Amino acid sequence: MAFLKPKEDTAAQVDFDHLPRHVAIIMDGNGRWAKRRGLPRTAGHAAGAETFRTIATYCKNIGLDYLTVYAFSTENWKRPLEEVSAIMGLLKKYLLESIEKMERDQIRLHFFGDLSPLPAELREMCGRTDAISQRYDGMQVNVCLNYGGRDEIVRAARAFAADCAAGKTTPEQLTEEGFSQYLYSAGVPDPDLVIRPSGEIRISNFLLWQSAYAEFYYTDVLWPDFSKEELHKALAAYQGRSRRFGGV
């Protein structure tokens, strides 16, 4: 009789009294996860959505203040129409569930990105979740949707230029802190830890401004297989590093 190997007690490696305030995750590997199982890519996205639900809930339970996830980039529109439609369908399903549960679970939901190309129904639902979120305090989950780091910076630069043209400010008054207020993430602290599953070692246009001094953690585990145990490993690795922010 074969015995299952018990899961490693990765929680013991983590100091839950000194967690990062803000964790960001590039949810990568859904398509490859499905391909390895002979399934359509849409099945990978469905599995990835369930992983997101599990990890977001766990992050709230252990006391994280902010979780930011990369759900759909400005470049993802290039994917097959069937795949894009499936992703939008999953988003609609998740938002419907979230609207029902947000007040019970005390999880705020906010969106980073240009929502204008989305279907009107999805835009309305995103607006409703934002409105609900403003009614209470709790962990904030930021979903990057039709988001690109370069696009975000260009949009912020245009907004600042418009304020200069309107006489509200001048180029000489611009500071890093001031510029950050023009970003989608205005008011949100920069991520302390950025996690990238799937074995890829690149940032992929994600939070380019905000992650300037973030710690990075990479793993070969594909996103649908990313578990609490994998999160523990990332948190333990983060806690074992010395953050000097350019100093000594």
C-alpha positions in Angstrom: 0.0 0.0 0.0 1.4 3.4 -1.0 1.4 6.1 1.6 1.0 9.8 0.7 4.0 11.9 1.8 2.8 14.5 4.3 3.0 18.1 3.3 6.0 20.0 4.6 5.2 22.2 7.6 6.1 25.4 5.8 4.1 27.5 8.2 6.7 26.9 10.8 9.2 28.8 8.7 7.2 32.0 8.8 7.1 34.7 11.4 3.5 35.7 11.2 4.0 38.7 13.5 6.3 40.3 11.0 4.7 39.8 7.6 5.2 42.2 4.6 2.4 44.7 4.4 1.9 44.4 0.7 2.4 41.3 -1.5 2.0 41.3 -5.2 1.6 38.2 -7.4 2.0 37.7 -11.2 -0.6 34.9 -11.7 1.3 33.1 -14.4 1.1 29.5 -15.8 -2.6 28.8 -16.3 -2.2 27.9 -20.0 0.8 25.6 -19.4 -1.0 24.0 -16.5 -3.9 23.1 -18.8 -1.7 22.0 -21.7 0.1 19.5 -19.5 -3.2 17.9 -18.7 -4.5 17.9 -22.2 -7.1 20.5 -21.4 -8.1 23.7 -23.1 -6.4 26.9 -21.9 -9.7 28.1 -20.6 -9.6 25.2 -18.0 -6.3 26.6 -16.8 -7.8 30.0 -16.2 -10.7 28.5 -14.3 -8.3 26.6 -12.1 -6.2 29.8 -11.6 -9.3 31.7 -10.6 -10.0 29.2 -7.8 -6.3 29.5 -6.6 -6.7 33.3 -6.5 -9.8 32.9 -4.3 -8.0 30.5 -2.0 -4.8 32.6 -1.7 -6.7 35.9 -1.3 -8.8 34.5 1.6 -5.7 33.1 3.2 -3.8 36.4 2.9 -6.7 38.1 4.7 -6.7 35.4 7.4 -3.0 35.8 8.2 -3.3 39.6 8.4 -1.9 41.0 5.2 -3.0 44.5 4.5 -2.7 44.5 0.7 -2.6 41.9 -2.1 -2.2 42.9 -5.7 -2.6 40.4 -8.5 -1.9 40.6 -12.2 -5.1 39.3 -13.8 -5.1 40.7 -17.4 -2.5 42.9 -19.1 -2.8 45.5 -21.8 -1.0 42.9 -24.1 -3.4 40.0 -23.3 -5.9 41.3 -25.8 -3.7 39.7 -28.4 -4.7 36.2 -27.2 -7.4 34.2 -29.0 -10.9 35.6 -28.7 -12.2 32.4 -27.0 -9.5 32.7 -24.3 -10.2 36.4 -23.7 -13.9 35.8 -23.5 -13.4 33.0 -21.0 -11.2 35.3 -18.8 -13.9 38.0 -18.9 -16.6 35.4 -18.0 -14.5 34.3 -15.0 -14.2 37.9 -13.9 -17.9 38.4 -14.1 -18.5 35.2 -12.0 -16.0 36.3 -9.4 -17.4 39.8 -9.2 -20.9 38.5 -8.7 -19.7 36.4 -5.8 -17.6 39.2 -4.4 -20.5 41.7 -4.4 -22.4 39.2 -2.2 -19.6 38.4 0.1 -17.4 41.5 0.4 -19.2 43.0 3.4 -19.3 39.6 5.2 -15.6 38.9 4.5 -14.4 42.5 4.9 -12.2 42.4 1.9 -11.9 45.5 -0.2 -11.6 45.1 -3.9 -10.0 47.7 -6.1 -8.9 47.8 -9.8 -5.7 49.1 -11.4 -5.9 49.6 -15.1 -7.9 51.1 -17.9 -11.4 49.6 -17.6 -12.9 51.5 -20.6 -12.4 48.7 -23.1 -14.3 46.2 -20.9 -18.0 45.3 -21.6 -20.3 47.8 -20.0 -21.7 45.2 -17.5 -18.2 44.4 -16.2 -17.4 48.1 -15.8 -20.6 48.6 -13.8 -19.7 45.7 -11.6 -16.2 47.0 -11.0 -17.7 50.3 -10.0 -20.1 48.6 -7.6 -17.3 46.7 -5.8 -15.3 49.9 -5.5 -18.3 51.6 -3.9 -18.8 48.8 -1.5 -15.1 48.8 -0.6 -15.3 52.4 0.6 -17.8 51.5 3.3 -15.4 49.7 5.6 -11.8 48.8 6.5 -10.2 45.5 5.8 -7.6 43.9 3.6 -7.5 45.4 0.1 -7.1 43.3 -3.0 -6.0 45.2 -6.0 -6.8 43.4 -9.3 -4.7 44.6 -12.3 -7.1 44.5 -15.2 -6.2 45.8 -18.7 -3.1 47.0 -16.9 0.5 47.7 -18.1 3.2 49.3 -16.1 4.5 51.5 -18.9 0.9 52.5 -19.9 0.3 53.5 -16.2 3.4 55.7 -16.1 2.5 57.4 -19.5 -1.1 58.0 -18.3 0.3 59.5 -15.0 2.7 61.8 -17.0 -0.2 63.0 -19.2 -2.3 63.7 -16.1 0.5 65.7 -14.5 1.1 67.6 -17.8 -2.6 68.5 -17.9 -2.4 69.8 -14.3 0.6 71.9 -15.3 -1.3 73.3 -18.3 -4.2 74.1 -16.1 -2.0 76.1 -13.7 -2.5 73.6 -10.8 1.2 72.8 -10.5 4.5 73.3 -12.2 7.2 70.9 -13.4 9.6 72.2 -10.7 7.1 71.0 -8.0 7.1 67.4 -9.1 8.5 64.9 -6.6 8.5 61.1 -6.7 5.9 61.1 -4.0 3.8 63.6 -5.9 4.1 61.7 -9.1 2.9 58.5 -7.4 -0.4 60.2 -6.7 -1.1 60.1 -10.4 -0.8 56.3 -10.6 -3.6 53.8 -10.3 -2.0 52.8 -7.0 -2.3 56.3 -5.4 -2.7 55.9 -1.6 -1.5 52.2 -1.6 2.0 51.5 -0.2 4.5 49.9 -2.6 4.7 46.1 -2.6 7.3 44.7 -0.3 7.3 41.3 -2.0 6.6 40.3 -5.7 5.9 36.7 -6.4 6.2 35.1 -9.8 5.1 31.5 -10.2 5.6 29.4 -13.4 9.4 29.5 -13.7 9.6 32.7 -15.7 12.1 35.2 -14.4 10.9 38.6 -15.6 8.6 41.4 -14.4 6.4 41.5 -17.5 5.4 45.1 -17.3 4.0 44.7 -13.8 4.1 47.6 -11.2 7.2 49.0 -12.8 7.2 52.2 -10.7 5.9 50.6 -7.5 8.3 47.6 -7.4 11.5 49.6 -7.5 12.6 48.3 -4.1 10.4 45.2 -3.8 11.9 41.8 -3.0 11.3 39.2 -5.7 10.5 35.5 -5.3 10.4 33.1 -8.2 9.1 29.5 -8.3 8.6 26.9 -11.0 5.2 26.0 -9.6 2.4 27.0 -12.0 -0.2 29.4 -10.7 -3.1 26.9 -10.5 -0.9 24.7 -8.3 0.3 27.6 -6.1 -0.7 26.8 -2.5 -0.6 28.1 1.0 2.6 26.1 1.4 4.2 27.9 -1.6 3.1 31.2 -0.1 4.8 30.3 3.1 8.1 29.6 1.2 7.9 33.0 -0.4 7.2 34.7 2.9 10.0 32.9 4.6 12.4 33.8 1.8 11.4 37.5 2.1 11.9 37.4 5.9 15.4 36.0 5.4 16.5 39.0 3.4 18.0 42.4 4.5 16.2 45.3 2.8 18.6 48.2 2.5 16.8 50.4 0.0 20.1 51.5 -1.6 21.9 52.0 1.8 24.3 49.8 3.7 
